[in-house]
């Protein structure tokens, strides 16, 4: 297959419907005791399986379409069949890593659709000559200029890049070129974004990339574009080198130094503390959060939110939270399922922040413990990760949706 086939299809994929607000529904952690949710979930699974059956049946004809680059035929078929799952899922065809073809299905920056797309890819059939991915893959630098042209971006020839660790576990980039107009060159900045997505792949772009700056200069202190991924990997490795080797559930965080905050800009939270200040700061900053940046043991950072039902006096609030907190940590630590990584008290709610090594098993423990302790009915497990921004778990079956 001609690798250049990827180029026009990238441009085509971007011509689909513009991004809108993500739908308000839970996919990953819905209430299995709620018949309406179960019915909706099953209906969507049937639609996913129907999509793959249609794709499998069409695949011999699809290969002819790709070889002939009949893009209008391809776009019409994808719009007809894929839009029924969700109109915000973008698509892209290209050469497979092992030969044959690949299909990428991605919600791009609509992170709340990531759990659905994960299920979509997990249910893909084993189809000879085909590979399926939920993120755009890294591409060879030799394709970069063609991809930039296909997306209507300026050339990045003679560009070098300074790659460095940023604040709070991100990687920052400065693209430098003699032809750039300066730090306000939006054309250069837009091309730099496309270059990072192309050379790093969509997953690493979403998880690790922080500031993308541009500057007029010869880039003497930077690396060539062909070496950008290597420089990026070195910086990520240096960030991860400072992370605990073991899951936090196996560390003695109680003996660690805890940082305390008195947030001024958060509507409810009055005081909070955590032994992981970088993690806490990003989680509460409103920026895109990924647990992957703060754990190399596949932990998921989340928090229990409980409505305060008794006296608003600070001692009573602390006693209430400690009562639930101690029981949760004792139960989670038995099988190294989770660790306490922060807590807080607000005007109406108490907060217990956790790092779970197994989300589903951890959810079961959290629900069981809080139910046994007769926690407030308005109690939830919520998540910091952007991909779970619309997800929540009610502690009780009758727990309503949390306030946002």
HUJO-V207144 format. One record per backbone hydrogen bond with DSSP energy under -0.5 kcal/mol. NH is the residue of the N-H (numbers start at 0). CO is the residue of the C=O. E is the energy in kcal/mol with one decimal. If there is no record, write none. Layout:
# HUJO-V207144
[[NH & CO & E] [NH & CO & E]]
This chain:
# HUJO-V207144
[[2 & 0 & -0.5] [4 & 1 & -2.3] [5 & 2 & -1.8] [6 & 3 & -1.2] [7 & 3 & -0.7] [8 & 4 & -1.0] [9 & 5 & -1.9] [10 & 6 & -1.6] [11 & 7 & -1.9] [12 & 8 & -2.6] [13 & 9 & -1.4] [14 & 11 & -2.0] [15 & 12 & -1.2] [24 & 22 & -1.3] [29 & 26 & -0.5] [31 & 29 & -0.8] [33 & 30 & -1.8] [34 & 32 & -0.8] [37 & 33 & -2.6] [38 & 34 & -2.4] [39 & 35 & -2.3] [40 & 36 & -2.8] [41 & 37 & -2.8] [42 & 38 & -2.3] [43 & 39 & -2.0] [44 & 40 & -2.3] [45 & 41 & -2.4] [46 & 42 & -1.8] [47 & 43 & -2.4] [48 & 44 & -2.7] [49 & 45 & -2.2] [50 & 46 & -2.3] [51 & 47 & -2.1] [52 & 48 & -2.1] [53 & 49 & -2.2] [54 & 50 & -2.5] [55 & 51 & -2.8] [56 & 52 & -2.2] [57 & 53 & -1.8] [58 & 54 & -1.4] [61 & 57 & -2.7] [62 & 58 & -2.2] [63 & 59 & -1.1] [64 & 60 & -2.1] [65 & 61 & -2.7] [66 & 62 & -2.4] [67 & 63 & -2.0] [68 & 64 & -0.7] [68 & 65 & -0.6] [69 & 64 & -2.2] [70 & 68 & -1.9] [73 & 69 & -1.9] [74 & 70 & -2.9] [75 & 71 & -2.1] [76 & 72 & -2.1] [77 & 73 & -2.5] [78 & 74 & -2.5] [79 & 75 & -2.0] [80 & 76 & -2.0] [81 & 77 & -2.7] [82 & 77 & -0.8] [82 & 78 & -0.8] [84 & 81 & -1.9] [85 & 81 & -1.3] [88 & 85 & -1.7] [89 & 87 & -0.6] [89 & 105 & -3.2] [91 & 103 & -1.6] [93 & 101 & -1.8] [95 & 99 & -1.6] [97 & 98 & -0.6] [98 & 95 & -1.1] [100 & 128 & -2.7] [101 & 93 & -3.1] [102 & 130 & -2.5] [103 & 91 & -3.1] [104 & 132 & -2.6] [105 & 89 & -2.2] [105 & 103 & -0.5] [109 & 106 & -2.2] [110 & 108 & -1.9] [112 & 109 & -2.1] [113 & 110 & -2.1] [114 & 386 & -0.5] [116 & 112 & -2.4] [117 & 113 & -2.7] [118 & 114 & -1.9] [119 & 115 & -2.4] [120 & 116 & -2.5] [121 & 117 & -2.4] [122 & 118 & -1.7] [123 & 120 & -1.6] [126 & 124 & -1.1] [127 & 125 & -0.6] [129 & 126 & -2.0] [130 & 100 & -1.4] [132 & 102 & -2.2] [138 & 197 & -3.5] [142 & 139 & -2.1] [143 & 140 & -1.2] [144 & 140 & -0.5] [146 & 142 & -2.3] [147 & 143 & -2.7] [148 & 144 & -2.1] [149 & 145 & -2.3] [150 & 146 & -1.6] [151 & 148 & -1.6] [152 & 147 & -3.3] [158 & 155 & -1.4] [159 & 175 & -2.4] [160 & 222 & -2.6] [161 & 173 & -2.7] [162 & 160 & -0.6] [163 & 171 & -2.2] [165 & 169 & -3.4] [168 & 165 & -0.6] [170 & 207 & -2.8] [171 & 163 & -2.9] [172 & 210 & -2.8] [173 & 161 & -1.9] [174 & 212 & -2.9] [175 & 159 & -3.2] [176 & 214 & -1.7] [179 & 176 & -1.3] [184 & 181 & -1.9] [185 & 183 & -1.4] [188 & 184 & -2.0] [189 & 185 & -2.6] [190 & 186 & -2.1] [191 & 187 & -2.3] [192 & 188 & -2.0] [193 & 189 & -1.9] [194 & 190 & -2.3] [195 & 191 & -2.3] [196 & 192 & -2.4] [197 & 193 & -2.3] [198 & 194 & -2.8] [199 & 195 & -2.5] [200 & 195 & -0.6] [200 & 196 & -1.2] [201 & 135 & -2.5] [202 & 135 & -0.6] [204 & 200 & -1.8] [205 & 201 & -2.4] [206 & 202 & -2.2] [207 & 203 & -2.6] [208 & 203 & -0.9] [208 & 204 & -0.8] [209 & 170 & -3.0] [212 & 172 & -3.1] [212 & 210 & -0.5] [214 & 174 & -2.4] [216 & 176 & -1.0] [216 & 214 & -0.5] [221 & 218 & -1.9] [222 & 160 & -2.8] [224 & 158 & -0.6] [226 & 223 & -1.7] [227 & 224 & -1.2] [230 & 226 & -2.1] [231 & 227 & -2.7] [232 & 228 & -2.6] [233 & 229 & -2.0] [234 & 230 & -1.8] [235 & 231 & -2.5] [236 & 232 & -2.6] [237 & 233 & -1.8] [238 & 234 & -1.9] [239 & 235 & -2.7] [240 & 236 & -1.6] [241 & 237 & -0.5] [241 & 238 & -1.1] [242 & 239 & -1.5] [249 & 246 & -2.2] [250 & 247 & -1.4] [252 & 250 & -1.1] [254 & 251 & -1.0] [255 & 252 & -1.1] [257 & 255 & -0.5] [258 & 273 & -3.1] [260 & 271 & -3.2] [269 & 344 & -2.8] [270 & 344 & -1.8] [271 & 260 & -2.3] [272 & 342 & -2.3] [273 & 258 & -2.0] [275 & 340 & -0.5] [279 & 275 & -2.7] [280 & 276 & -2.5] [281 & 277 & -2.0] [282 & 278 & -2.6] [283 & 279 & -1.8] [284 & 281 & -1.3] [286 & 281 & -0.5] [292 & 289 & -1.6] [293 & 290 & -1.9] [294 & 290 & -0.7] [299 & 355 & -2.4] [301 & 353 & -2.5] [302 & 381 & -2.6] [303 & 351 & -3.2] [304 & 379 & -2.5] [305 & 349 & -2.4] [306 & 377 & -1.7] [307 & 347 & -3.5] [308 & 306 & -0.5] [316 & 312 & -2.2] [317 & 313 & -2.5] [318 & 314 & -2.4] [319 & 315 & -2.5] [320 & 316 & -2.7] [321 & 317 & -2.8] [322 & 318 & -2.0] [323 & 319 & -1.7] [324 & 320 & -3.1] [325 & 321 & -2.8] [326 & 322 & -1.2] [327 & 323 & -2.3] [328 & 324 & -2.5] [329 & 325 & -2.2] [330 & 326 & -2.1] [331 & 327 & -2.9] [332 & 328 & -2.3] [333 & 329 & -0.7] [333 & 330 & -0.6] [334 & 331 & -0.6] [335 & 332 & -1.1] [336 & 331 & -2.9] [337 & 331 & -0.7] [338 & 354 & -1.5] [340 & 338 & -0.5] [340 & 352 & -2.6] [341 & 352 & -0.9] [342 & 272 & -2.1] [343 & 350 & -2.1] [344 & 270 & -2.5] [345 & 348 & -2.7] [346 & 267 & -1.8] [349 & 305 & -2.7] [350 & 343 & -2.8] [351 & 303 & -2.2] [352 & 341 & -2.8] [353 & 301 & -2.8] [354 & 338 & -2.0] [355 & 299 & -2.7] [356 & 336 & -2.5] [357 & 336 & -0.8] [361 & 357 & -2.7] [362 & 358 & -2.7] [363 & 359 & -1.7] [364 & 360 & -1.7] [365 & 361 & -2.7] [366 & 362 & -2.7] [367 & 363 & -2.3] [368 & 364 & -2.8] [369 & 365 & -2.2] [370 & 366 & -2.1] [371 & 367 & -2.4] [372 & 368 & -1.7] [373 & 370 & -1.6] [374 & 369 & -2.7] [378 & 376 & -1.6] [379 & 304 & -2.2] [380 & 392 & -2.4] [381 & 302 & -3.1] [381 & 379 & -0.5] [383 & 300 & -1.7] [384 & 300 & -0.6] [385 & 288 & -2.4] [387 & 384 & -1.5] [388 & 385 & -1.6] [390 & 387 & -1.5] [392 & 380 & -2.1] [394 & 378 & -2.3] [398 & 395 & -1.5]]
